[in-house]
């Protein structure tokens, strides 16, 4: 029953936003890349506030501080260098 109810709800949401989905599809065909502003223009603002934004590099300010405060690692050992000893 729960799955059936959510399936019906999903269909209603898709039908309600059909025109927006068509606009979105056409925009993607035109530009290939879209931004949140484009989605807001088509569908409107979200009814909730943004809780957490993940920066481009994936690190929050706190994670950047921890990374910068940590002790740097030693450079890796090059195991591919040939041994310079001469065999006689």
C-alpha positions as CSV (number, residue, x, y, z in Angstrom):
1,X,0.0,0.0,0.0
2,X,2.8,2.4,0.9
3,X,4.5,1.8,-2.4
4,X,1.3,2.2,-4.4
5,X,0.5,5.5,-2.6
6,X,4.0,6.9,-3.3
7,X,3.8,5.8,-6.9
8,X,0.6,7.7,-7.3
9,X,2.1,10.7,-5.6
10,X,5.2,10.6,-7.9
11,X,2.9,10.5,-11.0
12,X,1.0,13.5,-9.7
13,X,4.3,15.4,-9.2
14,X,5.5,14.5,-12.7
15,X,2.2,15.6,-14.3
16,X,2.1,18.8,-12.3
17,X,5.6,19.7,-13.5
18,X,5.3,18.4,-17.0
19,X,5.8,21.8,-18.6
20,X,8.8,22.5,-16.5
21,X,10.4,19.2,-17.4
22,X,9.9,20.0,-21.1
23,X,11.6,23.4,-20.6
24,X,14.4,21.7,-18.7
25,X,14.9,19.1,-21.4
26,X,15.0,21.8,-24.1
27,X,17.5,23.8,-22.1
28,X,19.7,20.8,-21.6
29,X,19.6,20.1,-25.4
30,X,20.6,23.7,-26.0
31,X,23.3,24.2,-23.4
32,X,24.3,20.7,-22.0
33,X,25.1,22.3,-18.6
34,X,22.7,24.0,-16.3
35,X,22.9,25.7,-13.0
36,X,20.7,26.1,-9.9
37,X,19.6,29.5,-11.1
38,X,18.2,27.8,-14.3
39,X,16.3,25.3,-12.2
40,X,14.9,28.1,-10.0
41,X,13.8,30.0,-13.1
42,X,11.9,27.0,-14.4
43,X,10.5,25.4,-11.2
44,X,10.8,28.3,-8.7
45,X,12.6,28.5,-5.4
46,X,12.6,25.4,-3.2
47,X,10.2,25.6,-0.3
48,X,13.0,24.9,2.2
49,X,16.3,26.7,2.9
50,X,19.6,25.3,1.8
51,X,21.0,23.4,4.8
52,X,24.5,22.4,3.6
53,X,26.4,23.5,0.6
54,X,29.3,21.3,-0.6
55,X,32.0,23.4,-2.1
56,X,33.5,22.7,-5.5
57,X,36.6,20.9,-4.1
58,X,34.5,18.9,-1.7
59,X,36.1,20.3,1.5
60,X,34.3,22.4,4.1
61,X,36.2,25.3,5.7
62,X,36.7,23.1,8.9
63,X,38.1,20.3,6.8
64,X,40.5,22.7,5.0
65,X,41.8,23.9,8.4
66,X,42.4,20.3,9.6
67,X,44.2,19.5,6.4
68,X,46.4,22.6,6.6
69,X,47.2,22.0,10.3
70,X,48.3,18.4,9.8
71,X,51.9,17.3,9.5
72,X,52.9,16.8,5.8
73,X,53.7,13.3,4.7
74,X,57.2,12.2,3.6
75,X,57.6,12.0,-0.1
76,X,57.1,8.6,-1.6
77,X,60.1,6.3,-2.1
78,X,61.0,5.8,-5.7
79,X,61.4,2.1,-6.1
80,X,61.9,2.2,-9.8
81,X,65.4,3.8,-9.7
82,X,68.1,1.5,-10.8
83,X,70.7,0.5,-8.3
84,X,74.0,2.3,-9.2
85,X,76.3,-0.4,-7.9
86,X,78.6,-1.9,-10.4
87,X,78.6,-5.7,-10.6
88,X,82.1,-7.1,-11.5
